[in-house]
Amino acid sequence: MTTDGTAPEARESAARSPFMLSTWSFGERANAAAWPALAAGGSSMDAVEAVSIFCEDDPEIDSVGYGGLPDRDGEMSLDGCIMASPEQCGSVCAIRRHRHPVSIARLVMQHTPHIMLAGEGADDFADQHGQQVEELLAPRAREAWVKWKQENPDQARGVRPVDRDRGGQLFASGNDESRWKDLHDTIGVLAIDEQGTLAGACSTSGMPWKVPGRVGDSPIIGHGLYVDPYGGAAVATGTGELVMAICGSFLAVELMRGGAMPRDAITEVLDRIASRSDLKPEHQLAVIALRPDGHWGSGALRPGFRLAASDAGGHQLLEPEIVRLPGT
């Protein structure tokens, strides 16, 4: 693993250097599960789907799939997307009967003229294409919801507290990932394969205790994920509404398409978010980006984000190279 934001051999031939980036610390073990097939010549599209499935099946990951935390009413809904180019992308949101939104999104891409399916229609489509119906709410997640409901009766009834620091002491200090526990909501993964093909995917159970019906940035092409083979790929994670306000992943890729290095593109995304006058203590945003030539970068609005990088040398957990508001 190099330290200058370059995949090994990227300067000479990115096409012969498979590489993968994932958000958050659980991305490391997900990358490790998907890596052997990618390293053996598998496709980047298969790799990003495999990373997503690994996280969607893990009951210990409380922001994705089966382990994810439910909405305000204790109901689960999942969102996801997958992308290789503007012509090759698919998305689903608000699915309630199937555990693997990225796999369903890939089916949407392959078998329909559409990009996005939602709700019951997406679940029905998954049934028609042989996707298994599965329980989405893990016992541990249900127990967490019951506890939250007891401790937050106003919010559980849909009444937003007035003049209350929703984060409390959680946001007062600490620079590790636990600072954002229960608030980050995405596994985002980018990969490049031996053929030099870029792909990306996002999967999420959404913001914990969300208002029923809320959909964030993760399944929306250009917001949580964007891939352009002529510009690069980017994934955003954190507070989805911040990303949606600026089309965050599209912005990062468009800047790279214009010649920017990933670090500079990510800095611009973070600067736009940091300049918002309504930024709150609980708001976090992180971006990972990968160019077709193998150069990559990472950054976060605040401390506490980690990412996983994988190449022939192994799998590493890394701190982002940019933290826009390091003192918070």
C-alpha positions in Angstrom: 0.0 0.0 0.0 1.5 3.3 -1.0 1.0 6.5 1.1 0.6 9.0 -1.7 -2.9 8.1 -2.8 -1.8 5.7 -5.5 -2.7 2.1 -6.0 0.5 0.0 -6.6 1.8 0.2 -10.2 -1.0 2.8 -10.9 1.4 5.1 -12.6 2.4 2.4 -15.1 -0.7 0.3 -15.5 -3.7 0.6 -13.3 -5.3 -2.2 -15.4 -2.9 -4.7 -13.9 -3.4 -3.6 -10.3 -6.7 -4.5 -8.7 -7.5 -2.2 -5.9 -10.5 -1.6 -3.5 -11.6 1.1 -1.1 -14.4 0.8 1.5 -15.9 3.1 4.1 -15.7 2.6 7.8 -13.8 0.0 9.8 -16.1 -2.9 9.0 -15.1 -2.4 5.3 -11.7 -4.1 6.1 -13.2 -7.6 6.7 -15.7 -7.1 3.9 -12.8 -6.3 1.5 -10.9 -9.3 2.7 -13.9 -11.5 1.9 -14.2 -10.1 -1.7 -10.6 -9.7 -2.5 -9.5 -13.3 -3.6 -11.9 -13.2 -6.5 -10.9 -9.7 -7.6 -7.2 -10.6 -7.3 -7.8 -13.7 -9.4 -9.0 -11.6 -12.3 -12.6 -11.1 -11.3 -14.7 -8.1 -12.2 -14.9 -4.9 -10.2 -18.7 -5.1 -10.4 -18.7 -8.6 -8.8 -16.3 -7.3 -6.1 -18.3 -4.4 -5.0 -21.5 -6.5 -4.9 -19.6 -9.1 -2.8 -18.5 -6.5 -0.3 -22.1 -5.2 0.0 -23.5 -8.7 0.5 -20.9 -9.4 3.3 -22.0 -6.3 5.2 -25.7 -6.9 4.5 -25.5 -10.4 6.1 -23.5 -9.4 9.2 -25.8 -8.8 12.2 -23.0 -7.0 14.0 -23.0 -4.1 11.5 -25.8 -1.8 12.7 -26.1 0.5 9.7 -26.4 -2.0 6.8 -28.7 -4.9 6.0 -29.8 -7.5 8.6 -28.0 -5.8 11.5 -29.3 -2.3 10.6 -31.3 -0.2 13.0 -35.0 0.4 12.0 -37.0 3.5 11.5 -39.0 5.4 14.2 -41.8 2.8 14.1 -39.5 -0.2 14.4 -39.7 -1.1 10.7 -36.8 -1.9 8.4 -36.2 -0.6 4.9 -33.1 -1.0 2.9 -31.5 1.1 0.0 -28.7 0.4 -2.3 -27.1 1.1 -5.7 -24.4 -0.1 -8.0 -22.6 1.6 -10.9 -19.9 1.3 -13.5 -20.8 4.2 -15.7 -23.8 6.6 -16.5 -25.1 3.9 -18.8 -24.5 1.1 -16.4 -26.2 1.7 -13.1 -29.1 0.5 -11.0 -30.7 1.4 -7.7 -33.5 0.4 -5.3 -34.9 2.1 -2.2 -37.3 1.3 0.6 -37.2 -2.5 0.1 -38.7 -4.4 3.1 -38.5 -8.1 2.2 -35.1 -8.7 0.8 -31.7 -8.4 2.4 -29.5 -7.5 -0.5 -30.4 -4.2 -2.2 -27.2 -4.0 -4.2 -27.9 -7.3 -5.8 -31.4 -6.2 -6.7 -30.1 -2.9 -8.0 -27.8 -4.9 -10.3 -30.8 -6.8 -11.6 -32.6 -3.5 -12.2 -29.5 -2.4 -14.2 -29.3 -5.6 -16.2 -33.0 -6.4 -16.8 -34.9 -3.1 -17.1 -34.6 0.2 -19.0 -34.9 1.9 -15.6 -32.3 3.1 -13.1 -34.3 3.1 -9.9 -37.2 1.0 -8.4 -38.8 1.8 -5.0 -40.8 0.2 -2.3 -43.2 -2.6 -3.0 -42.4 -2.5 -6.7 -38.8 -3.1 -6.0 -39.6 -6.0 -3.6 -41.9 -7.5 -6.3 -39.2 -7.2 -8.9 -36.8 -9.0 -6.6 -39.3 -11.8 -6.2 -39.7 -12.1 -9.9 -35.9 -12.5 -10.2 -35.5 -15.2 -7.6 -34.2 -13.1 -4.7 -34.9 -14.8 -1.4 -37.4 -13.2 1.1 -35.6 -12.8 4.4 -36.1 -11.3 7.8 -34.6 -7.9 7.9 -34.7 -6.9 11.6 -32.2 -8.7 13.7 -33.1 -9.4 17.4 -30.3 -7.2 18.6 -31.5 -4.3 16.4 -35.1 -4.7 17.7 -33.8 -4.6 21.3 -32.0 -1.4 20.5 -35.2 0.1 19.0 -37.2 -0.8 22.1 -34.6 0.8 24.3 -34.5 4.0 22.2 -38.3 4.2 22.2 -38.4 4.0 26.0 -35.7 6.6 26.3 -37.1 9.0 23.7 -40.9 8.9 24.0 -41.3 12.3 22.2 -39.3 11.3 19.2 -41.0 7.9 19.1 -44.3 9.7 18.8 -42.9 11.8 16.0 -42.4 15.0 18.0 -39.0 16.5 17.5 -37.4 17.9 20.7 -36.9 21.6 20.7 -33.5 23.2 21.6 -32.0 19.9 22.5 -28.5 18.7 21.5 -29.5 15.4 20.0 -25.9 14.2 20.2 -25.3 15.1 23.8 -21.9 14.3 25.0 -21.4 11.9 22.1 -20.2 14.8 20.0 -18.3 16.7 22.7 -15.0 14.8 22.3 -13.4 11.7 20.9 -11.8 11.1 17.5 -12.5 7.4 17.0 -15.3 5.8 15.0 -17.5 5.2 18.0 -18.1 8.9 18.0 -20.5 8.4 15.1 -22.1 5.1 16.2 -25.8 5.0 15.3 -25.3 7.9 12.8 -23.3 6.8 9.9 -25.4 4.8 7.5 -23.5 3.4 4.5 -21.1 0.8 3.3 -19.6 2.4 0.2 -17.1 0.5 -1.9 -15.0 1.4 -5.0 -13.0 -1.1 -7.0 -10.8 -1.3 -10.1 -10.0 -4.7 -11.7 -7.3 -6.1 -13.9 -9.0 -4.7 -17.0 -9.0 -1.2 -15.5 -12.7 -1.2 -15.1 -14.1 1.0 -12.2 -17.2 0.1 -10.2 -18.9 1.2 -7.0 -21.7 0.3 -4.7 -23.6 1.6 -1.7 -25.8 -0.3 0.8 -27.6 1.0 3.8 -30.4 0.6 6.3 -30.6 4.4 6.4 -30.5 6.7 9.4 -31.5 5.0 12.6 -34.9 6.0 13.9 -35.6 7.9 10.7 -39.1 9.2 9.9 -40.8 6.4 8.0 -40.4 6.9 4.3 -37.1 8.8 4.5 -34.6 7.9 1.8 -31.1 9.4 2.0 -28.3 9.8 -0.4 -27.0 6.2 -0.6 -29.3 4.8 -3.4 -29.4 8.0 -5.5 -27.0 8.1 -8.4 -24.8 11.2 -8.2 -25.4 11.6 -4.5 -24.1 8.7 -2.5 -22.3 7.1 -5.4 -21.1 8.1 -8.9 -18.8 6.4 -11.4 -17.6 7.8 -14.7 -14.9 5.7 -16.5 -13.5 8.9 -17.9 -13.4 10.8 -14.6 -13.3 8.3 -11.7 -15.5 7.1 -8.9 -16.6 8.5 -5.5 -18.7 7.4 -2.5 -20.0 9.6 0.2 -21.1 8.5 3.7 -22.4 10.1 6.8 -25.4 12.6 7.0 -27.2 11.9 3.7 -29.0 15.2 3.6 -25.7 17.1 3.5 -24.6 15.0 0.5 -27.9 15.4 -1.3 -27.7 19.2 -1.0 -24.7 19.3 -3.2 -24.8 16.1 -5.3 -21.6 15.1 -3.4 -20.3 12.1 -5.3 -21.1 13.6 -8.7 -19.3 16.8 -7.7 -16.2 14.9 -6.7 -16.1 12.8 -9.9 -16.8 15.8 -12.1 -13.9 17.7 -10.6 -11.6 14.7 -11.2 -12.9 14.5 -14.8 -11.7 18.0 -15.2 -8.2 17.0 -14.0 -8.3 17.4 -10.2 -6.6 14.9 -8.1 -8.8 13.0 -5.6 -7.5 14.9 -2.7 -8.4 18.3 -4.3 -11.8 17.1 -5.4 -12.7 15.8 -1.9 -11.5 19.0 -0.3 -13.9 21.0 -2.5 -16.8 18.8 -1.5 -15.9 19.2 2.2 -15.4 22.9 1.8 -18.9 23.3 0.4 -20.4 21.4 3.2 -18.3 23.1 5.9 -19.5 26.5 4.6 -23.1 25.7 5.4 -24.5 28.0 8.1 -26.8 25.3 9.5 -24.1 22.7 10.2 -24.8 20.8 13.4 -22.6 19.0 15.9 -24.0 15.6 14.9 -23.3 16.2 11.2 -20.5 14.1 9.7 -19.6 13.5 6.0 -16.8 11.4 4.5 -15.8 10.8 0.9 -13.5 8.3 -0.8 -12.5 8.8 -4.4 -10.6 6.7 -7.1 -9.4 7.9 -10.5 -9.1 5.5 -13.5 -5.3 5.9 -13.3 -5.4 4.4 -9.8 -4.8 7.6 -7.7 -7.2 7.8 -4.8 -8.0 9.9 -1.8 -10.2 10.2 1.3 -11.5 12.9 3.5 -14.0 13.6 6.3 -15.7 16.7 7.6 -14.8 15.8 11.2 -12.5 13.3 13.0 -13.7 9.8 13.6 -14.0 8.3 10.0 -11.9 5.4 8.9 -11.6 3.6 5.6 -10.3 0.3 4.4 -7.9 -0.1 1.4 -7.0 -3.4 -0.2 -4.4 -4.3 -2.7 -1.9 -7.2 -3.4 -0.1 -6.2 -0.2 -3.0 -6.8 2.0 -5.8 -4.9 3.8 -5.4 -1.8 5.9 -7.5 0.5 8.0 -6.5 4.1 7.4 -7.3 7.5 8.7 -8.5 10.0 6.0 -5.9 12.2 4.6 -8.1 15.2 5.0 -10.2 16.3 8.0 -11.9 19.5 7.2 -12.9 20.5 10.8 -10.1 18.8 12.8 -10.8 20.6 16.1 -14.4 19.5 16.5 
